[in-house]
Amino acid sequence: MADYLNDNETPFLNDNKAPPVKSALSRKARDYRFKTLPILPLRNNVLFPGSVMPLALERPVAVQLIKNLMQEKNLIGIITQKISEIEENDSLFTIGTAARIVRLIKVSSDTYNVIIEGVVRFRVDSYVRFQPFILANVTRLEDKDETNLELNALSTCLRSASRDIIEVLPEIPTIAHRLLDCVTHPGHLSDIIGSSLDSTIEERQEILNTVSVAERMIKILEMINRQLEILNMAHRLYLHMRNEMDKVQKEYYLRQQLHAIKEELGDKEDNNYADMAELENRINLNALPEEVEKIARREMKRIQHMQPGQAEYSITNSYLDWLLEIPWNMSSKDNLDLNHAKNILNFDHYGLENIKKRIIEYLAVKKLKNTIRGPILCFVGPPGVGKTSLGRSIASALERKFYRISLGGVRDEAEIRGHRRTYVGALPGKIIKSIRKAGTNNPVILLDEVDKLGTSEFRGDPSSALLEVLDPEQNKAFEDHYLDVPFNLSNVLFISTANQIETIPNALYDRMEVIELSGYTLEEKISIAQKHLIPKQIKEHGIENKDISISKETISNLILSYTKEAGVRGLEREIATLCRAIAVDVSTSSIQSEQQDATVSTERIIASKDLETILGPVKFYNETAERTSVPGVATGLAWTTTGGELLFIEATKMEGKGALMLTGKLGDVMKESAQIALSWIKSHLSEIELLANIDKNFPEKTDIHIHFPAGAIPKDGPSAGIAIVSSVISLLTNKCTRSDSAMTGEITLRGLVLPVGGIKEKVLAAHRAGIKNLIIPERNEKDLIDIPSDIKSDLNFVFVKKIEEVLSFMLDLKMNNIIL
């Protein structure tokens, strides 16, 4: 309520602390008589008697005060607020300055520019009112006309100290000297100098509060001496820096002269002088960290005393090159426009919503807090789903440099951390090399195939070397063995890719934020082919869009009949084959057109029937119905590093001694699952319909052989448990399992169905194979949240808790005369 000045109602000159000008007062201060004054609060400044200050008034209450003053032709009281942000009446100081309006300019109906002149101090005794403007009872505080020796001495000291400051600051105009000589009254002199000092509001208000002229001058002298000491120190530092620069320039000129003299004398011993001068120039121009610059100059002094033919010369010279080429303080500016990032990610990649969401979240947080460290992302998924190209798109969205490091098969720790300079041919590691090639200290670095890092007993563990690189708490001082100086990697956005999590070391896995990429659905593959793959291959094969036409139906048949993958890499190869066939037709048509001197149409529409002609026989077809047309076969689901796959389990029986035979290159866990399945079946034969009257000695007289086709491919895991039970029960009951159904789930000896992993990949594989019913453990129902809605609508999910429910659905069997 008491603040009638907003942020715009402050002095409107560029420098409101410039030395005040002594005005020619039309009346003496003692001629002004007042007991009450309208009060105008002032922010961020203090008005002194004798000083002139411009103000811009915009608030209605302040404008009303000025209008009322124009009518009454009276003085106004200027009081500084204690805290400029608090608009309360008790936030005003007690001592202020009565001022008169020197000039009033009406800018608009509700805006005035005024120039006021301080006249005399006053003290507020009490406030009369606060609306429509502040009115207060006040008491004048006048300087006494003292002319004793102490004041004269203080005035002399004050003028002398002020001249010292003027000498140190050449930007102060020479008129300031004359102003000091013109002002004779000690009180007026102290107010003029006090208002000109570079001081805080509190210090200026303290000067205004001091009514005694002698005490006021002593305080101002203390402030001037303190400020003069700071200015002198800054001046000494400036002279020291200039002397150092002059010394460097002098050394440079002397070296130039020495070089010229040696050339005149024919002395060729200093042929490397130009190289040394170039190194010196690069050190001076590069903004190197203090520690790095110290090492660079030390190495340069060493190399100056070497002959170019020495082995140490080339080693040191190469080290200096690396040291000066690294962008220690060169960063690219991030583009934090969220819409820009969304457009680039959506243009380059179809789907992958979780990853796009994570990148947008990172940009949003960085936009709000610029000091955030980059996340260590790890994209895990089958080949061909776009993990590597996604890293390049993220760099493009951020407008950062991009560099890819392939870690597949890396077995030497020095590949990551570099070799020590004591070795012949030593070089920095891949991390520092990528920083140098990127040219900035905040690129996007893709660590490709991090799950395929090798190990060596003699060369160290490269995955352990990556721990420091990928740890946000440690990588701000990453030390390469070759450079032997710390480099800040905290600004780098690291992205790693992997096909499987199991082979990533636990310590390394713990430092990364894993985002899983499952395979694409049929609709997603069709969209990717239409928007990305076909235009790309058309451009790469030199044909035009008018030369080829591929319908959506043809693309769908191409995917189902010629590819069997989670990604689109194989699909792109098949499209490239189609484009090569079109390129041959276009070239042949061009030759015929030239021979016949006529235009021959080159457009080729590729239909589904043309695929076999161009690509050869169909490579893949739905074999589920064929495989399950006989008893003893069940369709399971498996997870692989290339995505989900159908897994057929075949069972047969023969006379024997109750042995269990397993084939198909199985791991220990899968063998145990088969043993558990057979044990459950033997213990529940009497409870299963159609098997209740079987010979009790049947288990001891019959051998069971369970085979998992594709015998050259290793298989392991517990998720085939319920499928094994179904295949054996199908064999024993002579009933076929449902050909439109597949299943996955672990079995226990008590017949419970436990949850398994890789649900999304398995669901996508089932959908690609045309499966209609999918049996999964009930506790895996939560994993369907990531499945696209169109796929969930195409599939019938059967959630089970016990094996009896599986047999009831797959074989329509009863247990204990009850239909489950």
FENKA-V73564 format. One record per pair of residues at least 6 apart in sequence whose C-alpha atoms are under 7 Angstrom apart, sorted by the first residue. I is the first residue (numbers start at 0). J is the second residue. D is the distance in Angstrom with one decimal. If there is no record, write none. Layout:
BEGIN
i | j | d
I | J | D
I | J | D
END
This chain:
BEGIN
i | j | d
0 | 86 | 6.0
0 | 87 | 6.0
0 | 88 | 6.7
1 | 86 | 6.1
1 | 87 | 5.6
1 | 88 | 4.9
1 | 129 | 7.0
1 | 133 | 6.9
2 | 40 | 5.8
2 | 86 | 5.3
3 | 39 | 6.6
3 | 40 | 6.2
3 | 58 | 6.3
3 | 60 | 6.2
3 | 61 | 5.3
4 | 40 | 6.8
4 | 41 | 6.6
4 | 56 | 6.8
4 | 58 | 6.7
7 | 55 | 6.7
8 | 54 | 6.1
8 | 55 | 4.6
8 | 56 | 5.0
8 | 57 | 6.6
9 | 42 | 6.8
9 | 54 | 5.5
9 | 55 | 6.1
10 | 52 | 6.7
10 | 53 | 5.2
10 | 54 | 4.6
10 | 55 | 6.6
11 | 53 | 6.3
11 | 54 | 6.1
11 | 55 | 6.5
16 | 195 | 5.7
17 | 195 | 6.0
18 | 195 | 4.8
19 | 50 | 5.4
19 | 51 | 6.4
19 | 191 | 6.3
19 | 195 | 6.7
20 | 50 | 6.5
20 | 51 | 6.9
21 | 49 | 6.1
21 | 50 | 6.7
22 | 49 | 6.8
28 | 118 | 5.7
28 | 119 | 6.2
34 | 136 | 5.9
34 | 137 | 5.4
34 | 138 | 6.4
35 | 134 | 6.9
35 | 135 | 5.5
35 | 136 | 4.5
35 | 137 | 5.5
36 | 74 | 6.8
36 | 75 | 5.7
36 | 76 | 5.7
36 | 134 | 5.8
36 | 135 | 5.6
36 | 136 | 6.7
36 | 137 | 6.9
37 | 75 | 5.2
37 | 76 | 5.9
37 | 133 | 5.7
37 | 134 | 4.4
37 | 135 | 6.5
38 | 75 | 6.0
38 | 76 | 4.6
38 | 77 | 6.0
38 | 133 | 5.2
38 | 134 | 5.8
38 | 135 | 6.9
39 | 76 | 6.0
39 | 77 | 5.2
39 | 78 | 6.5
40 | 77 | 5.9
40 | 78 | 5.0
40 | 79 | 5.6
40 | 80 | 6.2
41 | 77 | 6.5
41 | 78 | 5.8
41 | 79 | 4.6
41 | 80 | 6.0
42 | 79 | 5.9
42 | 80 | 5.7
42 | 83 | 5.4
43 | 83 | 6.6
43 | 200 | 6.6
44 | 79 | 6.7
44 | 200 | 6.3
45 | 79 | 5.9
45 | 200 | 6.9
45 | 203 | 6.6
45 | 204 | 6.5
46 | 96 | 6.4
46 | 117 | 6.4
47 | 96 | 6.3
47 | 117 | 5.7
47 | 190 | 6.1
47 | 194 | 6.5
47 | 207 | 6.8
48 | 96 | 6.4
48 | 117 | 4.1
48 | 118 | 4.7
48 | 119 | 5.2
48 | 120 | 6.7
48 | 190 | 6.6
49 | 116 | 6.4
49 | 117 | 5.0
49 | 118 | 5.9
49 | 187 | 6.9
50 | 116 | 5.7
50 | 117 | 5.4
50 | 191 | 6.9
51 | 114 | 6.9
51 | 115 | 5.7
51 | 116 | 4.5
51 | 117 | 6.5
52 | 114 | 5.7
52 | 115 | 5.5
52 | 116 | 6.5
53 | 113 | 5.7
53 | 114 | 4.3
53 | 115 | 6.3
54 | 112 | 5.8
54 | 113 | 5.4
54 | 114 | 6.3
55 | 111 | 6.0
55 | 112 | 4.6
55 | 113 | 6.5
56 | 62 | 6.4
56 | 110 | 5.8
56 | 111 | 5.2
56 | 112 | 6.2
57 | 109 | 6.2
57 | 110 | 4.7
57 | 111 | 6.7
59 | 109 | 6.8
60 | 131 | 6.4
60 | 132 | 6.2
62 | 109 | 6.5
62 | 110 | 7.0
64 | 132 | 6.2
74 | 97 | 6.4
74 | 98 | 5.7
74 | 99 | 5.2
75 | 97 | 5.7
75 | 98 | 5.5
75 | 99 | 6.5
76 | 95 | 6.6
76 | 96 | 5.8
76 | 97 | 4.5
76 | 98 | 6.1
77 | 95 | 5.6
77 | 96 | 5.3
77 | 97 | 6.2
77 | 98 | 6.9
78 | 91 | 6.6
78 | 92 | 6.4
78 | 94 | 6.9
78 | 95 | 4.6
78 | 96 | 6.7
79 | 91 | 6.1
79 | 92 | 6.1
80 | 90 | 5.6
80 | 91 | 4.5
80 | 92 | 6.2
81 | 90 | 5.3
81 | 91 | 5.6
81 | 92 | 6.2
82 | 90 | 6.4
93 | 122 | 5.8
93 | 123 | 5.6
94 | 121 | 5.9
94 | 122 | 4.7
94 | 123 | 6.6
94 | 208 | 5.9
95 | 120 | 5.8
95 | 121 | 5.5
95 | 122 | 6.4
96 | 117 | 6.0
96 | 118 | 6.8
96 | 119 | 5.6
96 | 120 | 4.5
96 | 121 | 5.9
97 | 117 | 6.0
97 | 118 | 5.5
97 | 119 | 5.4
97 | 120 | 6.1
97 | 121 | 6.7
98 | 115 | 6.1
98 | 116 | 5.2
98 | 117 | 4.3
98 | 118 | 5.2
99 | 115 | 5.6
99 | 116 | 5.5
99 | 117 | 6.8
100 | 113 | 6.9
100 | 114 | 6.0
100 | 115 | 4.5
100 | 116 | 6.4
101 | 114 | 5.4
101 | 115 | 5.3
101 | 116 | 6.4
102 | 113 | 5.6
102 | 114 | 5.1
103 | 112 | 6.1
103 | 113 | 4.5
103 | 114 | 6.6
104 | 111 | 5.7
104 | 112 | 5.0
104 | 113 | 6.1
105 | 111 | 4.7
105 | 112 | 6.4
106 | 112 | 6.8
119 | 141 | 6.7
120 | 139 | 6.1
120 | 140 | 5.1
120 | 141 | 6.6
121 | 137 | 6.3
121 | 138 | 5.4
121 | 139 | 4.4
121 | 140 | 5.0
122 | 137 | 5.4
122 | 138 | 5.2
122 | 139 | 6.6
122 | 140 | 7.0
123 | 135 | 6.5
123 | 136 | 6.1
123 | 137 | 4.5
123 | 138 | 6.6
124 | 136 | 5.5
124 | 137 | 5.2
124 | 138 | 6.9
125 | 135 | 5.7
125 | 136 | 5.3
126 | 134 | 6.0
126 | 135 | 4.1
126 | 136 | 6.0
127 | 134 | 5.4
127 | 135 | 5.1
127 | 136 | 6.7
128 | 134 | 5.3
140 | 210 | 7.0
142 | 186 | 6.4
142 | 210 | 6.6
142 | 212 | 6.7
150 | 185 | 6.8
150 | 213 | 6.2
153 | 216 | 6.6
154 | 185 | 6.2
157 | 220 | 6.2
158 | 179 | 6.5
160 | 223 | 6.7
164 | 227 | 6.1
165 | 171 | 6.2
182 | 188 | 5.9
185 | 212 | 6.9
186 | 212 | 5.4
189 | 215 | 7.0
189 | 216 | 5.8
193 | 203 | 6.9
193 | 206 | 7.0
193 | 219 | 6.3
206 | 215 | 6.0
209 | 215 | 5.6
286 | 328 | 6.8
287 | 327 | 6.4
291 | 484 | 7.0
295 | 319 | 6.5
298 | 315 | 6.9
302 | 312 | 6.1
302 | 315 | 6.8
305 | 312 | 6.2
306 | 312 | 6.9
324 | 435 | 6.5
325 | 434 | 6.9
325 | 435 | 5.0
326 | 435 | 6.6
326 | 438 | 5.8
326 | 439 | 5.4
326 | 440 | 5.8
327 | 440 | 6.4
328 | 440 | 6.8
329 | 439 | 5.2
329 | 440 | 6.0
330 | 439 | 5.0
330 | 440 | 5.4
330 | 441 | 5.8
331 | 399 | 6.2
331 | 439 | 6.4
331 | 441 | 6.8
333 | 397 | 5.3
333 | 398 | 6.0
333 | 399 | 6.7
334 | 397 | 5.1
334 | 398 | 5.9
335 | 362 | 5.8
335 | 366 | 6.1
335 | 397 | 6.9
337 | 359 | 6.5
337 | 362 | 6.9
339 | 396 | 6.8
340 | 396 | 4.6
343 | 392 | 6.9
343 | 396 | 5.9
344 | 355 | 6.8
344 | 392 | 6.2
347 | 392 | 6.7
349 | 527 | 6.3
354 | 514 | 7.0
365 | 371 | 5.9
372 | 489 | 6.2
372 | 490 | 6.5
373 | 490 | 6.5
373 | 491 | 6.6
373 | 492 | 5.0
374 | 492 | 6.5
375 | 469 | 6.6
375 | 492 | 6.8
375 | 493 | 5.3
375 | 494 | 5.9
375 | 511 | 5.1
375 | 512 | 5.9
376 | 493 | 6.6
376 | 494 | 4.8
376 | 495 | 6.2
376 | 511 | 5.7
376 | 512 | 4.8
376 | 513 | 6.1
377 | 494 | 5.8
377 | 495 | 4.5
377 | 496 | 5.4
377 | 511 | 6.0
377 | 512 | 5.8
377 | 513 | 4.7
377 | 514 | 6.0
378 | 386 | 6.2
378 | 495 | 6.2
378 | 496 | 4.7
378 | 497 | 6.3
378 | 513 | 6.1
378 | 514 | 5.1
378 | 515 | 5.8
378 | 516 | 6.7
379 | 496 | 5.8
379 | 497 | 4.8
379 | 498 | 5.4
379 | 499 | 6.2
379 | 513 | 6.9
379 | 514 | 6.2
379 | 515 | 4.7
379 | 516 | 5.8
380 | 497 | 6.5
380 | 498 | 4.9
380 | 499 | 6.8
380 | 515 | 5.8
380 | 516 | 4.6
380 | 517 | 5.8
381 | 498 | 5.2
381 | 518 | 7.0
381 | 565 | 6.5
381 | 566 | 6.8
381 | 640 | 5.4
381 | 641 | 4.2
381 | 642 | 5.5
382 | 498 | 6.8
382 | 566 | 6.1
382 | 641 | 5.9
383 | 566 | 4.2
383 | 567 | 5.3
383 | 568 | 4.8
384 | 518 | 6.5
384 | 566 | 4.3
384 | 567 | 6.4
386 | 496 | 6.5
390 | 445 | 6.5
390 | 494 | 6.8
391 | 401 | 6.4
394 | 400 | 6.3
394 | 401 | 5.8
394 | 443 | 5.7
399 | 442 | 5.5
399 | 443 | 6.5
400 | 437 | 5.8
400 | 442 | 4.7
400 | 443 | 6.1
401 | 437 | 6.8
401 | 442 | 5.8
401 | 443 | 4.9
401 | 444 | 6.0
402 | 433 | 6.3
402 | 437 | 6.6
402 | 443 | 6.4
402 | 444 | 5.0
402 | 445 | 6.3
403 | 444 | 5.8
403 | 445 | 4.6
403 | 446 | 6.3
403 | 447 | 6.9
404 | 445 | 5.9
404 | 446 | 5.1
404 | 447 | 5.9
405 | 446 | 6.2
405 | 447 | 4.8
405 | 448 | 6.6
406 | 446 | 6.5
406 | 447 | 5.8
406 | 448 | 5.7
406 | 449 | 5.8
406 | 451 | 6.9
406 | 452 | 5.9
407 | 448 | 5.4
407 | 449 | 6.8
407 | 451 | 4.9
407 | 452 | 5.5
408 | 451 | 6.1
408 | 452 | 5.4
408 | 453 | 5.2
409 | 452 | 5.4
409 | 453 | 5.4
410 | 452 | 6.6
410 | 453 | 4.5
410 | 454 | 5.0
410 | 455 | 5.8
410 | 460 | 6.9
410 | 461 | 6.2
411 | 455 | 6.9
411 | 458 | 5.1
411 | 459 | 6.0
411 | 460 | 6.6
411 | 461 | 5.8
412 | 458 | 6.2
412 | 459 | 5.2
412 | 460 | 5.4
412 | 461 | 4.1
412 | 464 | 6.1
413 | 428 | 6.2
414 | 428 | 4.9
414 | 429 | 5.9
415 | 428 | 4.6
415 | 429 | 5.2
415 | 430 | 6.2
415 | 461 | 6.5
415 | 464 | 6.4
416 | 427 | 6.8
416 | 428 | 4.7
416 | 464 | 6.7
416 | 479 | 4.9
416 | 480 | 5.8
417 | 426 | 5.9
417 | 427 | 4.1
417 | 428 | 3.6
417 | 479 | 5.8
417 | 480 | 5.2
417 | 481 | 5.5
418 | 425 | 5.2
418 | 426 | 5.8
418 | 427 | 6.2
418 | 480 | 5.6
418 | 481 | 5.4
419 | 425 | 6.3
419 | 480 | 5.1
419 | 481 | 4.8
420 | 481 | 5.6
426 | 481 | 6.2
427 | 479 | 6.6
427 | 481 | 5.1
427 | 482 | 6.9
428 | 479 | 6.9
434 | 440 | 6.2
440 | 490 | 6.8
440 | 491 | 6.7
441 | 490 | 4.9
441 | 491 | 4.3
441 | 492 | 6.9
442 | 491 | 5.4
442 | 492 | 6.5
443 | 491 | 6.1
443 | 492 | 4.8
443 | 493 | 6.0
444 | 492 | 6.3
444 | 493 | 5.1
444 | 494 | 6.2
445 | 493 | 6.1
445 | 494 | 4.8
445 | 495 | 5.5
446 | 494 | 6.0
446 | 495 | 4.4
446 | 496 | 6.4
447 | 495 | 5.6
447 | 496 | 5.0
448 | 496 | 5.3
448 | 497 | 4.9
449 | 495 | 6.3
449 | 496 | 6.0
449 | 497 | 5.6
450 | 497 | 5.2
450 | 498 | 7.0
450 | 499 | 6.7
450 | 502 | 5.4
450 | 503 | 4.9
452 | 462 | 6.7
454 | 460 | 5.2
454 | 461 | 6.9
462 | 507 | 7.0
466 | 507 | 5.9
467 | 473 | 5.7
467 | 474 | 5.6
467 | 477 | 7.0
468 | 474 | 5.2
468 | 477 | 6.8
469 | 510 | 6.4
470 | 510 | 6.1
471 | 489 | 6.2
474 | 487 | 6.4
474 | 488 | 5.2
474 | 489 | 5.8
475 | 486 | 6.7
475 | 487 | 4.1
475 | 488 | 5.1
475 | 489 | 4.9
476 | 485 | 4.8
476 | 486 | 5.3
476 | 487 | 5.1
477 | 485 | 5.2
477 | 486 | 5.1
477 | 487 | 6.2
477 | 488 | 6.6
478 | 484 | 5.6
478 | 485 | 4.4
478 | 486 | 6.2
498 | 640 | 5.6
499 | 640 | 6.0
517 | 759 | 6.8
517 | 760 | 5.9
518 | 565 | 4.1
518 | 566 | 5.6
518 | 642 | 6.2
518 | 760 | 6.5
519 | 565 | 5.9
519 | 566 | 6.1
520 | 763 | 6.5
521 | 767 | 7.0
524 | 567 | 6.9
525 | 551 | 7.0
525 | 554 | 6.4
525 | 555 | 6.6
532 | 571 | 6.1
533 | 574 | 6.7
536 | 575 | 5.8
536 | 578 | 6.8
537 | 543 | 6.3
537 | 544 | 7.0
537 | 578 | 6.5
540 | 578 | 6.7
540 | 579 | 6.8
540 | 582 | 6.9
542 | 582 | 6.3
545 | 602 | 6.0
546 | 601 | 5.6
546 | 602 | 4.2
546 | 603 | 5.9
547 | 581 | 7.0
547 | 602 | 5.7
547 | 603 | 5.0
547 | 604 | 5.9
548 | 603 | 6.3
548 | 604 | 4.7
548 | 605 | 6.1
549 | 604 | 6.2
549 | 605 | 5.3
549 | 606 | 6.9
553 | 606 | 5.7
553 | 607 | 4.7
556 | 607 | 6.6
558 | 570 | 6.6
560 | 617 | 5.5
560 | 618 | 5.9
560 | 619 | 4.9
560 | 620 | 6.0
561 | 617 | 6.1
561 | 618 | 5.2
561 | 619 | 5.9
562 | 569 | 6.2
562 | 570 | 6.2
564 | 641 | 6.7
564 | 642 | 6.9
565 | 641 | 6.2
565 | 642 | 5.2
577 | 613 | 6.8
585 | 601 | 5.5
588 | 599 | 6.1
588 | 601 | 6.3
592 | 598 | 5.4
592 | 599 | 5.5
611 | 617 | 6.6
621 | 768 | 6.1
623 | 738 | 6.0
624 | 738 | 4.9
626 | 632 | 6.9
627 | 633 | 6.5
627 | 735 | 6.5
627 | 736 | 6.4
627 | 738 | 5.6
628 | 735 | 6.4
629 | 735 | 5.7
630 | 729 | 5.3
630 | 730 | 5.1
630 | 733 | 5.4
630 | 734 | 5.3
630 | 735 | 4.4
631 | 649 | 5.7
631 | 650 | 4.9
631 | 651 | 6.5
631 | 726 | 4.6
631 | 727 | 5.8
631 | 729 | 4.8
631 | 730 | 3.9
631 | 735 | 7.0
632 | 647 | 6.9
632 | 648 | 5.6
632 | 649 | 4.5
632 | 650 | 6.4
632 | 726 | 4.9
633 | 647 | 5.9
633 | 648 | 5.3
633 | 649 | 6.8
633 | 722 | 5.8
633 | 725 | 6.2
633 | 726 | 4.9
633 | 736 | 6.2
634 | 645 | 6.8
634 | 646 | 5.9
634 | 647 | 4.7
634 | 648 | 6.4
634 | 722 | 6.6
634 | 741 | 4.9
634 | 742 | 6.5
635 | 645 | 6.0
635 | 646 | 4.7
635 | 647 | 5.8
635 | 719 | 6.2
635 | 722 | 5.5
635 | 741 | 5.4
635 | 742 | 4.9
635 | 743 | 5.8
636 | 644 | 5.9
636 | 645 | 4.7
636 | 646 | 5.1
636 | 741 | 6.8
636 | 742 | 6.2
636 | 743 | 5.6
636 | 761 | 5.9
637 | 643 | 5.7
637 | 644 | 5.2
637 | 645 | 6.2
637 | 646 | 6.0
637 | 761 | 6.5
638 | 644 | 6.3
638 | 757 | 5.9
638 | 760 | 6.7
638 | 761 | 6.4
642 | 760 | 5.6
643 | 760 | 4.6
643 | 761 | 4.6
643 | 763 | 6.9
643 | 764 | 5.0
644 | 761 | 6.6
644 | 764 | 5.5
645 | 764 | 6.8
645 | 765 | 6.9
647 | 707 | 6.4
647 | 708 | 6.7
648 | 706 | 6.1
648 | 707 | 5.2
648 | 723 | 6.5
648 | 726 | 6.5
649 | 705 | 5.7
649 | 706 | 5.2
649 | 707 | 6.4
649 | 726 | 6.4
650 | 704 | 5.6
650 | 705 | 4.4
650 | 706 | 6.3
650 | 726 | 6.0
650 | 727 | 5.8
650 | 730 | 6.6
651 | 703 | 6.0
651 | 704 | 5.3
651 | 705 | 6.7
651 | 730 | 6.6
652 | 701 | 6.5
652 | 702 | 5.6
652 | 703 | 4.7
652 | 704 | 6.2
653 | 701 | 5.6
653 | 702 | 5.3
653 | 703 | 6.8
654 | 700 | 5.9
654 | 701 | 4.6
654 | 702 | 5.9
655 | 700 | 5.2
655 | 701 | 4.8
655 | 702 | 5.0
656 | 699 | 5.3
656 | 700 | 4.9
656 | 701 | 5.8
656 | 702 | 6.1
657 | 698 | 5.4
657 | 699 | 4.4
657 | 700 | 5.5
657 | 701 | 4.8
657 | 702 | 4.6
658 | 702 | 4.7
658 | 703 | 6.3
659 | 702 | 6.0
659 | 703 | 5.0
659 | 704 | 5.9
660 | 703 | 6.2
660 | 704 | 4.6
660 | 705 | 6.2
661 | 704 | 6.0
661 | 705 | 5.1
661 | 706 | 5.9
662 | 705 | 6.6
662 | 706 | 4.9
662 | 707 | 6.4
663 | 706 | 5.8
663 | 707 | 4.8
663 | 708 | 6.0
663 | 709 | 6.7
663 | 710 | 4.1
664 | 710 | 5.7
664 | 711 | 6.6
664 | 712 | 6.6
664 | 713 | 5.1
664 | 714 | 6.3
665 | 713 | 6.0
665 | 714 | 4.9
665 | 715 | 5.7
666 | 714 | 5.9
666 | 715 | 4.6
668 | 715 | 6.0
668 | 716 | 5.3
668 | 717 | 6.0
669 | 715 | 5.0
669 | 716 | 5.2
669 | 717 | 5.5
672 | 717 | 5.8
672 | 720 | 5.5
673 | 720 | 6.6
673 | 723 | 6.4
675 | 747 | 6.7
675 | 748 | 6.0
676 | 720 | 6.4
676 | 723 | 6.5
676 | 724 | 5.4
676 | 746 | 6.9
679 | 748 | 5.7
679 | 750 | 7.0
681 | 698 | 6.8
684 | 690 | 5.9
684 | 691 | 6.3
685 | 691 | 4.2
686 | 814 | 5.5
686 | 815 | 5.3
687 | 813 | 6.4
687 | 814 | 5.1
687 | 815 | 6.9
688 | 812 | 6.1
688 | 813 | 5.4
688 | 814 | 6.2
689 | 732 | 6.2
690 | 732 | 6.8
717 | 745 | 5.3
718 | 743 | 5.5
718 | 744 | 4.6
718 | 745 | 4.7
718 | 755 | 5.9
719 | 743 | 5.8
719 | 744 | 6.1
719 | 745 | 6.4
720 | 744 | 6.0
720 | 745 | 4.8
720 | 746 | 5.0
721 | 743 | 6.6
721 | 744 | 5.7
721 | 745 | 6.3
721 | 746 | 5.8
721 | 802 | 6.6
722 | 742 | 6.3
722 | 743 | 6.8
725 | 806 | 6.5
729 | 735 | 5.9
729 | 736 | 6.6
734 | 810 | 6.7
735 | 810 | 6.9
736 | 809 | 5.4
736 | 810 | 5.6
737 | 809 | 5.6
739 | 770 | 5.1
739 | 771 | 5.4
739 | 772 | 6.2
740 | 770 | 5.7
740 | 771 | 6.0
740 | 772 | 4.5
740 | 773 | 5.7
741 | 770 | 6.8
741 | 772 | 6.5
741 | 773 | 5.2
741 | 774 | 6.3
742 | 773 | 5.7
742 | 774 | 4.5
742 | 775 | 6.0
743 | 774 | 6.5
743 | 775 | 5.5
744 | 752 | 5.9
744 | 753 | 6.0
744 | 754 | 6.0
744 | 755 | 5.9
744 | 775 | 6.1
744 | 776 | 5.8
745 | 752 | 5.4
745 | 753 | 5.0
745 | 754 | 6.6
745 | 755 | 6.7
746 | 752 | 4.9
746 | 753 | 6.3
750 | 801 | 5.6
750 | 802 | 5.3
751 | 800 | 6.0
751 | 801 | 4.5
751 | 802 | 6.2
752 | 776 | 5.9
752 | 799 | 6.9
752 | 800 | 5.2
752 | 801 | 5.2
752 | 802 | 6.3
753 | 776 | 6.1
754 | 776 | 5.3
754 | 778 | 5.7
754 | 779 | 5.6
758 | 782 | 6.6
759 | 783 | 6.9
759 | 786 | 6.3
771 | 794 | 5.1
771 | 795 | 6.1
772 | 794 | 5.8
772 | 795 | 4.7
772 | 796 | 6.0
773 | 794 | 6.9
773 | 795 | 6.1
773 | 796 | 4.9
773 | 797 | 6.0
774 | 796 | 6.0
774 | 797 | 4.6
774 | 798 | 6.0
775 | 797 | 6.3
775 | 798 | 5.3
775 | 799 | 6.4
776 | 798 | 5.4
776 | 799 | 5.1
776 | 800 | 6.1
777 | 798 | 4.5
777 | 799 | 5.1
777 | 800 | 5.8
799 | 805 | 6.8
803 | 819 | 6.9
804 | 819 | 5.9
806 | 812 | 5.9
807 | 813 | 6.4
807 | 819 | 5.8
813 | 819 | 6.5
END
